[in-house]
Amino acid sequence: MRRLLAGLLLVGCGDAPPAPVTWTTADSAGVTIVTSLEPAWNEGEGWELADTPSLSIGAVDEEGAALLFGVGGATRLDDGRIVVLNSGDGTLRFFDAEGRHELTAAGLGQGPGELQRPAGLARRGDTLVVSEIFGQRISRFDLEGVHQGTMSLDNVRLNEAVDSQWGCPRRPEATTDGSYLFCAGSGRPAPIVPGVRRVSHWLVRATLDASVVDTVGVVHGASRELLLGPQGSAVAMGGTPPEVYVGDPASFTIDVWANGGGQMRSLRYPAGLQPVGARERTFLSERSPGYTPPPNAVYAPNLPAFQLLVRDATGHLWAVQHEEFWPGAGVAQVFAPEGHLLGRVALPPRFRPWEIGDTYLLGVTRDELDVERVELYRLDRR
């Protein structure tokens, strides 16, 4: 039996009109389904970012330490310092709260404290964790850049497609129970419509000492045959106890799983989908001149609703739209911890958030020449 509830309470004060219902909830076999009908924020409400960054790292200095290439992650420490994983040379670069370079740790290599093809950065407490695709390893560093140890995931094949837009978390998502979420090797391609397949990936939870290696679930990857469709699921993690968020950009559905597996909630926003039309088809031909799609290729019915998911420090979930398909300044749809849509927050152009705190967004931008900068923006949660 399905039970439907109004998403907002009525305001019963005299003859005052009831508040509009902007979301509904339903129970389906123990899974709570939250369907947003429209944003809960009214016109003029919502959160805003500052127009300009309060910190920008990316200019060439005397030592060249602020010249970034292949940023694989960034985090802001409690004392205001910024740590950047520069995957291009395998270094962890530490900057003070004003953006001045303090020290550089690690580097590419096979020796102690060196990294092999680093892919992502996570922080849990006083430990920095770097995932390494080539060596199938995770390495730990303290907050001063001192190497604390390396663990080989011999029984876990980390996926080559490490970016969240390809269906796997780019960084090892840290949980509060001491474990980390990785994307394991590709499974068999699964058909989604006749002639169109999407490769599946395993989401794996592992502890740093390899005492727990557990499969959380399966997510969809990319499809070569689906033109203008999503390149995979988006994955995020967080909360106490830890929760795993797996988003399907094709349907604007975000499923919430327990850390040990088992679905708890499903967040849906069907009104946020934009159909693929003539303009989008023209965009594809202009972006990739000379590209010949597979013979069985079909156009996706809708544009990908988002590119990545980020859970912020207050429990809100940000679904960041794919700017390639949504031109102009970036946009994130923000969902409340209970699962309903609050509204949109405008992001700077070509900005990818890595970490969202209570009062800031930290991420990487690329200019027209693809020069990378790590930037910090003030967030006003009005």
HELIX and SHEET records of a PDB file:
HELIX    1   1 SER A  164  TRP A  166  5                                   3    
HELIX    2   2 PRO A  270  GLY A  272  5                                   3    
HELIX    3   3 ALA A  278  ARG A  287  1                                  10    
SHEET    1   A 7 LEU A   4  ALA A   6  0                                        
SHEET    2   A 7 TRP A  23  SER A  28 -1                                        
SHEET    3   A 7 VAL A  31  SER A  36 -1                                        
SHEET    4   A 7 GLN A 263  ARG A 268  1                                        
SHEET    5   A 7 THR A 253  ALA A 258 -1                                        
SHEET    6   A 7 GLU A 243  ASP A 248 -1                                        
SHEET    7   A 7 ALA A 234  GLY A 238 -1                                        
SHEET    1   B 3 GLU A  48  LEU A  49  0                                        
SHEET    2   B 3 GLU A 372  ASP A 380 -1                                        
SHEET    3   B 3 LEU A  55  ILE A  57 -1                                        
SHEET    1   C 4 GLU A  48  LEU A  49  0                                        
SHEET    2   C 4 GLU A 372  ASP A 380 -1                                        
SHEET    3   C 4 TYR A 360  ARG A 366 -1                                        
SHEET    4   C 4 PHE A 351  ILE A 356 -1                                        
SHEET    1   D 4 VAL A  71  ARG A  76  0                                        
SHEET    2   D 4 ILE A  82  ASN A  86 -1                                        
SHEET    3   D 4 THR A  91  PHE A  95 -1                                        
SHEET    4   D 4 HIS A 101  ALA A 106 -1                                        
SHEET    1   E 4 PRO A 118  ARG A 124  0                                        
SHEET    2   E 4 THR A 127  GLU A 132 -1                                        
SHEET    3   E 4 ARG A 137  ASP A 142 -1                                        
SHEET    4   E 4 HIS A 147  SER A 152 -1                                        
SHEET    1   F 4 GLU A 173  ALA A 174  0                                        
SHEET    2   F 4 SER A 179  VAL A 193 -1                                        
SHEET    3   F 4 VAL A 196  THR A 207 -1                                        
SHEET    4   F 4 VAL A 213  HIS A 220 -1                                        
SHEET    1   G 2 LEU A 226  LEU A 227  0                                        
SHEET    2   G 2 VAL A 298  TYR A 299  1                                        
SHEET    1   H 4 LEU A 308  ARG A 311  0                                        
SHEET    2   H 4 LEU A 317  VAL A 320 -1                                        
SHEET    3   H 4 VAL A 331  PHE A 335 -1                                        
SHEET    4   H 4 LEU A 341  ALA A 346 -1                                        
END                                                                             
